[in-house]
Amino acid sequence: MAHRQRIIEAAARIYASSGFRGTTTRRIAEEAGVNEVTLFRLFGSKAALIAEAMRHQEFIDPHVGPPDPSLTPLAQLTKSNAAVMQNLAKHRHLIRQGMAEQEEHPELCNELCGEKRLAFERFVVYARDLARREGGDPNADVRTAASMLFSAIFHDVMGRDMVPETFPPLNQAASRYAKVFLRSIGVPAAGKRAAVRRKRRRNPKLSAA
């Protein structure tokens, strides 16, 4: 198992910097400290090895999980967005390489996107539950709103170094994306209870009722 993990990690690092053609089995074997025979015995081919290396990377890792009652919807989603952005940035070179070789090696791009698809579906379930729990807009298009959030975050991480002026300040980006998403599904940033308290403060008659 130790050999296998070292080979996978070496393949991912070399592929991120050198692409499919530059990622030779000899280079992988040398960096992993094994011989090429071991590499082929475990994975069968270079293509299968690189696909396995892609499959083992957690590109999204949203950290949404169960609702945390100690956090407001804004705080929880901001925390999740920041974790996603940090994780994507960690794998940025690998992702860019896979995207650049999409037409020549579509199977690698499928591995890149597989974990993202699962993470997206988990997030849609989370967002729909959040909207119900926090009194969001019952007619909101949660799936499209989630797609826009994922796209904004992905574009930010992949494109900020090229066109930084098109994005919010980096230290505010996670929070701003969260605010826009919550607004799009009608969820108060501070949560339903806080919204009710504010409404009662504005209209004392509601408190007396």
DOBAVEX-998172 format. One record per residue: residue in three letters; y, z negated, x negated of N, C-alpha, C in turn. Coordinates in Angstrom, 3 decimals. Example, Ala and Ser with C-alpha at 12.3 -4.5 7.8 and 13.67 -1.06 7.14 Angstrom:
2
(ALA; (-5.690; -7.800; -13.190); (-4.500; -7.800; -12.300); (-3.300; -7.800; -13.200))
(SER; (-2.250; -7.080; -12.850); (-1.060; -7.140; -13.670); (0.030; -7.870; -12.900))
***
This chain:
209
(MET; (-1.207; 0.000; -0.818); (0.000; 0.000; 0.000); (1.267; 0.000; -0.858))
(ALA; (1.205; -0.706; -1.991); (2.372; -0.746; -2.863); (2.674; 0.637; -3.413))
(HIS; (1.642; 1.365; -3.816); (1.818; 2.737; -4.301); (2.450; 3.606; -3.220))
(ARG; (1.929; 3.506; -2.025); (2.395; 4.335; -0.919); (3.890; 4.120; -0.650))
(GLN; (4.307; 2.858; -0.603); (5.714; 2.549; -0.322); (6.618; 3.049; -1.440))
(ARG; (6.201; 2.879; -2.689); (7.007; 3.357; -3.817); (7.166; 4.872; -3.775))
(ILE; (6.104; 5.558; -3.422); (6.158; 7.025; -3.344); (7.109; 7.468; -2.240))
(ILE; (7.022; 6.827; -1.085); (7.898; 7.167; 0.048); (9.364; 6.948; -0.328))
(GLU; (9.649; 5.821; -0.954); (11.031; 5.513; -1.340); (11.538; 6.495; -2.394))
(ALA; (10.686; 6.846; -3.338); (11.077; 7.807; -4.377); (11.330; 9.175; -3.765))
(ALA; (10.488; 9.595; -2.839); (10.652; 10.899; -2.191); (11.972; 10.953; -1.422))
(ALA; (12.309; 9.879; -0.728); (13.553; 9.840; 0.038); (14.764; 9.930; -0.888))
(ARG; (14.736; 9.187; -1.982); (15.875; 9.200; -2.918); (16.058; 10.582; -3.540))
(ILE; (14.971; 11.190; -3.982); (15.077; 12.485; -4.660); (15.481; 13.571; -3.666))
(TYR; (14.913; 13.523; -2.474); (15.270; 14.526; -1.467); (16.753; 14.438; -1.107))
(ALA; (17.283; 13.224; -0.997); (18.694; 13.038; -0.634); (19.624; 13.692; -1.652))
(SER; (19.220; 13.710; -2.902); (20.096; 14.262; -3.945); (19.766; 15.701; -4.315))
(SER; (18.521; 16.123; -4.079); (18.092; 17.423; -4.616); (17.556; 18.402; -3.580))
(GLY; (17.383; 17.976; -2.327); (16.865; 18.882; -1.316); (15.377; 19.131; -1.470))
(PHE; (14.847; 19.986; -0.585); (13.403; 20.209; -0.555); (12.903; 20.861; -1.843))
(ARG; (13.576; 21.901; -2.283); (13.093; 22.619; -3.473); (13.168; 21.770; -4.733))
(GLY; (14.223; 20.980; -4.836); (14.389; 20.157; -6.028); (13.512; 18.917; -6.037))
(THR; (12.921; 18.596; -4.899); (12.062; 17.413; -4.820); (10.631; 17.821; -5.158))
(THR; (10.343; 17.856; -6.417); (9.002; 18.257; -6.852); (8.057; 17.061; -6.831))
(THR; (6.793; 17.347; -6.687); (5.809; 16.263; -6.692); (5.776; 15.564; -8.049))
(ARG; (6.060; 16.308; -9.104); (6.084; 15.685; -10.437); (7.208; 14.652; -10.525))
(ARG; (8.394; 15.009; -10.050); (9.517; 14.070; -10.084); (9.222; 12.831; -9.251))
(ILE; (8.654; 13.043; -8.074); (8.332; 11.904; -7.209); (7.322; 10.988; -7.896))
(ALA; (6.280; 11.588; -8.447); (5.235; 10.793; -9.104); (5.798; 10.000; -10.273))
(GLU; (6.653; 10.642; -11.069); (7.234; 9.959; -12.231); (8.112; 8.791; -11.791))
(GLU; (8.943; 9.011; -10.757); (9.843; 7.941; -10.326); (9.080; 6.801; -9.660))
(ALA; (7.988; 7.147; -8.978); (7.197; 6.112; -8.307); (6.219; 5.415; -9.247))
(GLY; (6.037; 5.969; -10.451); (5.121; 5.361; -11.417); (3.661; 5.587; -11.097))
(VAL; (3.365; 6.751; -10.502); (1.971; 7.089; -10.197); (1.708; 8.500; -10.724))
(ASN; (0.458; 8.946; -10.647); (0.185; 10.327; -11.032); (0.178; 11.220; -9.790))
(GLU; (0.290; 12.518; -9.999); (0.367; 13.442; -8.870); (-0.898; 13.441; -8.022))
(VAL; (-2.019; 13.142; -8.630); (-3.271; 13.105; -7.873); (-3.196; 12.052; -6.769))
(THR; (-2.617; 10.896; -7.109); (-2.453; 9.825; -6.118); (-1.559; 10.288; -4.972))
(LEU; (-0.506; 10.994; -5.328); (0.428; 11.492; -4.322); (-0.278; 12.415; -3.324))
(PHE; (-1.036; 13.373; -3.842); (-1.727; 14.312; -2.955); (-2.872; 13.639; -2.195))
(ARG; (-3.493; 12.657; -2.828); (-4.574; 11.955; -2.140); (-4.051; 11.184; -0.923))
(LEU; (-2.867; 10.623; -1.051); (-2.314; 9.820; 0.030); (-1.630; 10.647; 1.112))
(PHE; (-0.973; 11.758; 0.712); (-0.148; 12.493; 1.680); (-0.577; 13.943; 1.903))
(GLY; (-1.335; 14.501; 1.016); (-1.838; 15.846; 1.215); (-0.954; 16.950; 0.691))
(SER; (0.355; 16.860; 0.910); (1.277; 17.902; 0.469); (2.675; 17.336; 0.323))
(LYS; (3.532; 18.083; -0.371); (4.923; 17.656; -0.537); (5.631; 17.593; 0.809))
(ALA; (5.410; 18.603; 1.650); (6.068; 18.645; 2.964); (5.686; 17.436; 3.806))
(ALA; (4.403; 17.086; 3.792); (3.946; 15.929; 4.564); (4.540; 14.642; 4.030))
(LEU; (4.673; 14.555; 2.713); (5.255; 13.363; 2.094); (6.720; 13.209; 2.472))
(ILE; (7.500; 14.279; 2.380); (8.917; 14.188; 2.710); (9.104; 13.867; 4.186))
(ALA; (8.268; 14.457; 5.040); (8.335; 14.145; 6.466); (8.058; 12.662; 6.705))
(GLU; (7.078; 12.124; 5.978); (6.764; 10.697; 6.090); (7.922; 9.841; 5.593))
(ALA; (8.577; 10.287; 4.535); (9.736; 9.549; 4.017); (10.859; 9.520; 5.038))
(MET; (11.087; 10.641; 5.729); (12.095; 10.702; 6.793); (11.728; 9.733; 7.916))
(ARG; (10.458; 9.733; 8.274); (9.982; 8.932; 9.406); (10.172; 7.437; 9.149))
(HIS; (10.159; 7.040; 7.898); (10.245; 5.618; 7.565); (11.680; 5.091; 7.458))
(GLN; (12.659; 5.974; 7.607); (14.044; 5.522; 7.488); (14.580; 5.104; 8.854))
(GLU; (15.202; 3.938; 8.938); (15.823; 3.482; 10.184); (17.284; 3.931; 10.163))
(PHE; (17.516; 5.138; 10.701); (18.857; 5.706; 10.623); (19.825; 5.067; 11.614))
(ILE; (19.326; 4.637; 12.770); (20.205; 4.135; 13.818); (20.180; 2.617; 13.886))
(ASP; (19.009; 2.042; 14.179); (18.841; 0.594; 14.181); (19.988; -0.103; 14.913))
(PRO; (20.082; 0.052; 16.259); (21.275; -0.391; 16.969); (21.463; -1.888; 17.103))
(HIS; (20.437; -2.694; 16.929); (20.590; -4.147; 17.019); (21.184; -4.597; 18.352))
(VAL; (20.926; -3.864; 19.420); (21.480; -4.280; 20.712); (20.685; -5.466; 21.238))
(GLY; (19.397; -5.267; 21.421); (18.533; -6.368; 21.820); (18.900; -6.975; 23.158))
(PRO; (18.356; -8.150; 23.453); (18.656; -8.828; 24.720); (20.120; -9.261; 24.764))
(PRO; (20.703; -9.365; 25.952); (22.093; -9.822; 26.059); (22.276; -11.198; 25.432))
(ASP; (23.352; -11.368; 24.724); (23.674; -12.649; 24.103); (24.778; -13.304; 24.932))
(PRO; (24.469; -14.361; 25.702); (25.466; -14.977; 26.577); (26.652; -15.583; 25.835))
(SER; (26.488; -15.782; 24.526); (27.601; -16.368; 23.766); (28.636; -15.316; 23.365))
(LEU; (28.316; -14.023; 23.576); (29.228; -12.949; 23.202); (29.721; -12.197; 24.424))
(THR; (30.967; -11.765; 24.381); (31.490; -10.899; 25.436); (30.864; -9.514; 25.270))
(PRO; (30.904; -8.677; 26.318); (30.397; -7.313; 26.156); (31.047; -6.583; 24.987))
(LEU; (32.357; -6.770; 24.803); (33.046; -6.114; 23.698); (32.543; -6.611; 22.361))
(ALA; (32.388; -7.926; 22.225); (31.929; -8.495; 20.947); (30.516; -8.038; 20.627))
(GLN; (29.639; -8.012; 21.637); (28.257; -7.617; 21.382); (28.162; -6.146; 21.006))
(LEU; (28.906; -5.291; 21.733); (28.831; -3.865; 21.434); (29.522; -3.536; 20.113))
(THR; (30.594; -4.239; 19.799); (31.260; -4.035; 18.507); (30.308; -4.382; 17.362))
(LYS; (29.594; -5.484; 17.511); (28.617; -5.895; 16.501); (27.540; -4.827; 16.336))
(SER; (27.059; -4.297; 17.459); (26.037; -3.249; 17.419); (26.565; -1.991; 16.750))
(ASN; (27.778; -1.561; 17.139); (28.373; -0.348; 16.552); (28.542; -0.492; 15.046))
(ALA; (29.017; -1.660; 14.618); (29.224; -1.881; 13.182); (27.910; -1.798; 12.419))
(ALA; (26.834; -2.339; 13.006); (25.523; -2.286; 12.357); (25.016; -0.856; 12.261))
(VAL; (25.217; -0.086; 13.331); (24.797; 1.316; 13.334); (25.556; 2.101; 12.270))
(MET; (26.868; 1.896; 12.205); (27.689; 2.624; 11.241); (27.302; 2.276; 9.813))
(GLN; (27.046; 1.014; 9.574); (26.646; 0.588; 8.228); (25.311; 1.204; 7.838))
(ASN; (24.382; 1.245; 8.790); (23.057; 1.773; 8.493); (23.083; 3.284; 8.295))
(LEU; (23.854; 3.983; 9.120); (23.989; 5.430; 8.948); (24.627; 5.754; 7.598))
(ALA; (25.643; 4.990; 7.233); (26.314; 5.230; 5.953); (25.353; 5.045; 4.781))
(LYS; (24.450; 4.095; 4.912); (23.453; 3.835; 3.869); (22.571; 5.061; 3.638))
(HIS; (22.295; 5.818; 4.706); (21.401; 6.980; 4.617); (22.148; 8.307; 4.720))
(ARG; (23.466; 8.273; 4.545); (24.279; 9.462; 4.798); (23.833; 10.688; 3.999))
(HIS; (23.542; 10.520; 2.715); (23.163; 11.673; 1.882); (21.829; 12.277; 2.336))
(LEU; (20.909; 11.425; 2.720); (19.617; 11.900; 3.195); (19.771; 12.673; 4.507))
(ILE; (20.588; 12.139; 5.412); (20.811; 12.796; 6.703); (21.482; 14.150; 6.509))
(ARG; (22.502; 14.187; 5.670); (23.205; 15.456; 5.417); (22.258; 16.498; 4.828))
(GLN; (21.403; 16.066; 3.931); (20.463; 17.007; 3.332); (19.523; 17.576; 4.381))
(GLY; (19.020; 16.713; 5.245); (18.129; 17.173; 6.299); (18.815; 18.133; 7.263))
(MET; (20.064; 17.842; 7.589); (20.816; 18.726; 8.485); (21.080; 20.083; 7.827))
(ALA; (21.359; 20.068; 6.527); (21.643; 21.312; 5.806); (20.421; 22.212; 5.748))
(GLU; (19.233; 21.618; 5.770); (18.004; 22.389; 5.663); (17.288; 22.541; 7.006))
(GLN; (18.037; 22.326; 8.088); (17.432; 22.342; 9.420); (16.731; 23.656; 9.750))
(GLU; (17.380; 24.775; 9.431); (16.781; 26.058; 9.784); (15.567; 26.384; 8.922))
(GLU; (15.636; 26.024; 7.658); (14.522; 26.337; 6.757); (13.349; 25.381; 6.948))
(HIS; (13.672; 24.107; 7.258); (12.617; 23.098; 7.425); (12.879; 22.296; 8.697))
(PRO; (12.696; 22.906; 9.867); (12.984; 22.211; 11.130); (12.131; 20.962; 11.337))
(GLU; (10.963; 20.935; 10.731); (10.087; 19.777; 10.899); (10.709; 18.512; 10.310))
(LEU; (11.513; 18.686; 9.249); (12.174; 17.521; 8.655); (13.292; 17.021; 9.548))
(CYS; (13.999; 17.957; 10.162); (15.069; 17.560; 11.079); (14.495; 16.827; 12.286))
(ASN; (13.305; 17.247; 12.724); (12.654; 16.551; 13.832); (12.370; 15.103; 13.465))
(GLU; (11.977; 14.875; 12.218); (11.741; 13.504; 11.770); (13.057; 12.728; 11.712))
(LEU; (14.117; 13.407; 11.282); (15.437; 12.772; 11.249); (15.860; 12.303; 12.631))
(CYS; (15.567; 13.133; 13.641); (16.069; 12.878; 14.992); (15.135; 12.024; 15.834))
(GLY; (13.887; 11.881; 15.415); (12.927; 11.152; 16.235); (13.352; 9.726; 16.521))
(GLU; (13.746; 9.004; 15.479); (14.156; 7.609; 15.663); (15.455; 7.525; 16.442))
(LYS; (16.324; 8.527; 16.258); (17.592; 8.540; 16.988); (17.347; 8.696; 18.482))
(ARG; (16.384; 9.542; 18.848); (16.079; 9.735; 20.274); (15.615; 8.422; 20.908))
(LEU; (14.727; 7.718; 20.215); (14.229; 6.446; 20.748); (15.359; 5.421; 20.871))
(ALA; (16.200; 5.352; 19.851); (17.317; 4.410; 19.876); (18.274; 4.732; 21.013))
(PHE; (18.516; 6.024; 21.245); (19.412; 6.430; 22.323); (18.856; 6.000; 23.681))
(GLU; (17.572; 6.223; 23.912); (16.968; 5.854; 25.196); (17.015; 4.340; 25.393))
(ARG; (16.779; 3.584; 24.322); (16.882; 2.119; 24.431); (18.305; 1.706; 24.785))
(PHE; (19.271; 2.393; 24.179); (20.653; 2.032; 24.438); (21.051; 2.359; 25.878))
(VAL; (20.583; 3.466; 26.422); (20.898; 3.823; 27.812); (20.371; 2.747; 28.757))
(VAL; (19.155; 2.274; 28.516); (18.600; 1.194; 29.336); (19.472; -0.049; 29.231))
(TYR; (19.848; -0.398; 28.001); (20.719; -1.560; 27.776); (22.050; -1.404; 28.515))
(ALA; (22.666; -0.218; 28.398); (23.980; 0.013; 28.998); (23.923; -0.044; 30.517))
(ARG; (22.876; 0.491; 31.104); (22.744; 0.430; 32.561); (22.577; -1.003; 33.039))
(ASP; (21.800; -1.773; 32.287); (21.638; -3.189; 32.632); (22.957; -3.934; 32.471))
(LEU; (23.689; -3.616; 31.419); (24.995; -4.234; 31.191); (25.952; -3.927; 32.346))
(ALA; (25.976; -2.662; 32.781); (26.858; -2.265; 33.871); (26.513; -3.012; 35.151))
(ARG; (25.227; -3.163; 35.447); (24.825; -3.907; 36.654); (25.192; -5.378; 36.538))
(ARG; (24.928; -5.953; 35.378); (25.146; -7.385; 35.176); (26.624; -7.752; 35.168))
(GLU; (27.450; -6.868; 34.645); (28.871; -7.184; 34.477); (29.759; -6.508; 35.514))
(GLY; (29.154; -6.011; 36.587); (29.957; -5.429; 37.660); (30.636; -4.135; 37.276))
(GLY; (29.947; -3.291; 36.518); (30.517; -2.008; 36.118); (30.584; -1.023; 37.273))
(ASP; (31.114; 0.133; 37.002); (31.254; 1.176; 38.004); (29.865; 1.685; 38.407))
(PRO; (29.460; 1.520; 39.683); (28.121; 1.958; 40.091); (27.940; 3.470; 40.018))
(ASN; (29.042; 4.214; 39.982); (28.966; 5.675; 39.913); (29.174; 6.218; 38.499))
(ALA; (29.256; 5.323; 37.532); (29.511; 5.759; 36.152); (28.336; 6.583; 35.620))
(ASP; (28.666; 7.607; 34.859); (27.635; 8.434; 34.201); (27.306; 7.772; 32.868))
(VAL; (26.432; 6.777; 32.936); (26.129; 5.957; 31.761); (25.512; 6.792; 30.639))
(ARG; (24.647; 7.715; 30.994); (23.970; 8.501; 29.970); (24.949; 9.358; 29.173))
(THR; (25.888; 9.995; 29.886); (26.876; 10.815; 29.190); (27.806; 9.944; 28.347))
(ALA; (28.189; 8.779; 28.881); (29.035; 7.858; 28.117); (28.325; 7.405; 26.847))
(ALA; (27.030; 7.135; 26.957); (26.251; 6.728; 25.778); (26.166; 7.867; 24.772))
(SER; (25.997; 9.086; 25.277); (25.944; 10.247; 24.384); (27.253; 10.404; 23.615))
(MET; (28.380; 10.194; 24.294); (29.681; 10.299; 23.636); (29.854; 9.209; 22.592))
(LEU; (29.363; 8.005; 22.886); (29.462; 6.911; 21.914); (28.636; 7.222; 20.669))
(PHE; (27.392; 7.634; 20.860); (26.538; 7.967; 19.718); (27.140; 9.106; 18.902))
(SER; (27.670; 10.102; 19.595); (28.256; 11.247; 18.889); (29.477; 10.832; 18.087))
(ALA; (30.316; 9.983; 18.678); (31.521; 9.532; 17.981); (31.164; 8.760; 16.711))
(ILE; (30.203; 7.868; 16.826); (29.796; 7.066; 15.668); (29.175; 7.944; 14.583))
(PHE; (28.289; 8.855; 15.002); (27.636; 9.734; 14.034); (28.663; 10.621; 13.331))
(HIS; (29.566; 11.200; 14.093); (30.606; 12.068; 13.523); (31.500; 11.284; 12.578))
(ASP; (31.816; 10.051; 12.948); (32.659; 9.197; 12.101); (31.998; 9.000; 10.736))
(VAL; (30.743; 8.575; 10.741); (30.067; 8.270; 9.477); (29.864; 9.527; 8.637))
(MET; (29.516; 10.638; 9.276); (29.246; 11.861; 8.535); (30.512; 12.608; 8.116))
(GLY; (31.607; 12.432; 8.861); (32.785; 13.245; 8.600); (34.029; 12.530; 8.129))
(ARG; (34.007; 11.187; 8.091); (35.230; 10.450; 7.746); (35.748; 10.815; 6.360))
(ASP; (34.860; 11.012; 5.396); (35.323; 11.309; 4.041); (35.931; 12.712; 3.937))
(MET; (35.656; 13.579; 4.937); (36.216; 14.932; 4.912); (37.509; 15.027; 5.708))
(VAL; (37.566; 14.386; 6.880); (38.769; 14.443; 7.724); (39.102; 13.032; 8.221))
(PRO; (39.504; 12.124; 7.335); (39.706; 10.724; 7.720); (40.779; 10.532; 8.783))
(GLU; (41.742; 11.444; 8.833); (42.848; 11.281; 9.780); (42.423; 11.451; 11.231))
(THR; (41.234; 11.981; 11.484); (40.793; 12.193; 12.867); (40.077; 10.979; 13.451))
(PHE; (39.914; 9.921; 12.658); (39.167; 8.745; 13.113); (40.050; 7.500; 13.145))
(PRO; (39.660; 6.496; 13.945); (40.386; 5.222; 13.917); (40.249; 4.587; 12.537))
(PRO; (41.151; 3.663; 12.177); (40.981; 2.945; 10.909); (39.575; 2.354; 10.829))
(LEU; (38.982; 2.410; 9.654); (37.590; 2.014; 9.511); (37.342; 0.586; 9.991))
(ASN; (38.284; -0.321; 9.726); (38.079; -1.717; 10.111); (38.251; -1.950; 11.609))
(GLN; (38.689; -0.923; 12.349); (38.857; -1.031; 13.796); (37.921; -0.111; 14.572))
(ALA; (37.237; 0.777; 13.873); (36.479; 1.831; 14.542); (35.394; 1.286; 15.474))
(ALA; (34.594; 0.353; 15.013); (33.489; -0.163; 15.834); (34.003; -0.762; 17.127))
(SER; (35.112; -1.511; 17.036); (35.687; -2.138; 18.218); (36.309; -1.109; 19.159))
(ARG; (37.010; -0.130; 18.607); (37.655; 0.875; 19.450); (36.635; 1.733; 20.194))
(TYR; (35.576; 2.109; 19.510); (34.531; 2.884; 20.183); (33.898; 2.053; 21.298))
(ALA; (33.711; 0.758; 21.042); (33.131; -0.123; 22.065); (34.051; -0.221; 23.278))
(LYS; (35.348; -0.364; 23.046); (36.307; -0.479; 24.156); (36.298; 0.768; 25.025))
(VAL; (36.313; 1.932; 24.393); (36.328; 3.183; 25.148); (35.047; 3.328; 25.961))
(PHE; (33.914; 2.970; 25.359); (32.644; 3.075; 26.075); (32.621; 2.150; 27.281))
(LEU; (33.004; 0.896; 27.082); (32.990; -0.065; 28.187); (33.926; 0.373; 29.311))
(ARG; (35.081; 0.904; 28.947); (36.017; 1.388; 29.964); (35.403; 2.541; 30.753))
(SER; (34.643; 3.385; 30.066); (34.072; 4.560; 30.731); (32.995; 4.192; 31.751))
(ILE; (32.369; 3.032; 31.589); (31.366; 2.609; 32.571); (31.883; 1.472; 33.453))
(GLY; (33.169; 1.153; 33.331); (33.807; 0.175; 34.205); (33.463; -1.267; 33.932))
(VAL; (33.068; -1.591; 32.707); (32.716; -2.964; 32.356); (33.900; -3.633; 31.659))
(PRO; (34.353; -4.795; 32.156); (35.453; -5.500; 31.484); (35.057; -5.905; 30.069))
(ALA; (35.967; -5.715; 29.136); (35.664; -6.024; 27.742); (35.268; -7.483; 27.549))
(ALA; (35.898; -8.384; 28.342); (35.610; -9.805; 28.201); (34.503; -10.276; 29.134))
(GLY; (33.961; -9.379; 29.939); (32.884; -9.746; 30.850); (33.368; -10.019; 32.259))
(LYS; (32.451; -10.007; 33.203); (32.781; -10.165; 34.617); (33.422; -11.516; 34.899))
(ARG; (32.888; -12.583; 34.310); (33.427; -13.914; 34.602); (34.882; -14.024; 34.183))
(ALA; (35.191; -13.501; 32.991); (36.575; -13.555; 32.524); (37.481; -12.733; 33.433))
(ALA; (36.985; -11.583; 33.910); (37.774; -10.741; 34.799); (38.065; -11.459; 36.109))
(VAL; (37.081; -12.185; 36.628); (37.277; -12.952; 37.872); (38.299; -14.054; 37.656))
(ARG; (38.215; -14.742; 36.501); (39.184; -15.810; 36.209); (40.596; -15.261; 36.136))
(ARG; (40.765; -14.098; 35.492); (42.105; -13.499; 35.412); (42.621; -13.124; 36.791))
(LYS; (41.731; -12.596; 37.626); (42.124; -12.192; 38.970); (42.572; -13.401; 39.784))
(ARG; (41.869; -14.505; 39.608); (42.232; -15.728; 40.340); (43.556; -16.296; 39.854))
(ARG; (43.817; -16.182; 38.540); (45.096; -16.671; 38.020); (46.261; -15.863; 38.593))
(ARG; (46.017; -14.570; 38.769); (47.076; -13.708; 39.315); (47.280; -13.937; 40.812))
(ASN; (46.183; -14.392; 41.504); (46.265; -14.595; 42.939); (45.679; -15.962; 43.270))
(PRO; (46.514; -17.014; 43.256); (46.038; -18.375; 43.482); (45.278; -18.539; 44.797))
(LYS; (45.551; -17.684; 45.778); (44.881; -17.832; 47.080); (43.375; -17.644; 46.944))
(LEU; (42.963; -16.825; 45.964); (41.530; -16.608; 45.752); (40.855; -17.890; 45.270))
(SER; (41.556; -18.675; 44.456); (40.989; -19.918; 43.947); (40.843; -20.945; 45.055))
(ALA; (41.758; -20.903; 46.020); (41.721; -21.866; 47.108); (40.681; -21.511; 48.142))
(ALA; (40.246; -20.239; 48.136); (39.310; -19.784; 49.165); (37.918; -20.397; 48.950))
***
